[in-house]
C-alpha cells in the first residue's frame, strides 16, 4: 500500500472515530462514554483507537477542533454569498437554529459544552480560544456594515463583538433562562443584538428578514 493510501486511510479512520464519539457524547454525555465503547462502536480495536488518539482528552480536543472547523467553513460560505452585513449575521443565526431545531438536540449540545467546562477544563479553554477568534472575525465583519451604513458608526466594534460573545458564553451558566427553549434564547439574543447596533436602514433589512424567515426563527 502506498504512503498516500496509508495517509488517506488514517484520515478516514480519524474522521470516523470523531463522528462516532460526537454522536455518543451528545446522546449520553461525555463522562458516561468510555474509550472502550467508542472503539466498539467504531468496530476497531482499543489499540487502533489509542494509536489515533492518546486519550479521551485528546479525542475531545480533536473533536472540538473538528466542530469549529466545520462551523467556520459554513459561516464563511454564508458570509460570502450574503452581500448584506446584517443579513449575513442573521443567516448564520438561521443556520444555527436549523441545527438545533428540536429541543433534544439543543439540550444535548448545551450539555456537551457544560460537561466540557466542568470535567475537561483544559479542553474547554481551547473552546474559549475558538470563541475569541470568532469575536475577531465578527468585529471585522461589522466593518462591512459601517460601509453599507446599516451599522451605527458611534459604536466600538471590538466592544460590541466582545459583549455578544460574552452573552453567548453566559447562556450555559444562567439558571434564570433555563425555562426557555435554547433556540428561542439564542434567536432573541442575536436579533436583539442586531437591532441594537443598526441604523434605520439596517432595521429595515432586519425586519424584512424576520418577516421572510418566521418559520426558522
Secondary structure, DSSP 8 states (H G I E B T S, - for coil): --HHHHHHHHHHHHHHHHHHHHHHHHHH-TTT--HHHHHHHHT--HHHHHHH-SSHHHHHHHHHHHHHHHHHHHHHHHHHT--SHHHHHHHHHHHHHHHT-SHHHHHHHHHHHHHHHHH-HHHHHHHHHHHHHHHHHHHHHHHHHHHHT-B-TTS-HHHHHHHHHHHHHHTTT-GGGTTS-HHHHHHHHHHHHHHHHB-HHHHHHHHHHHHHTTTT-
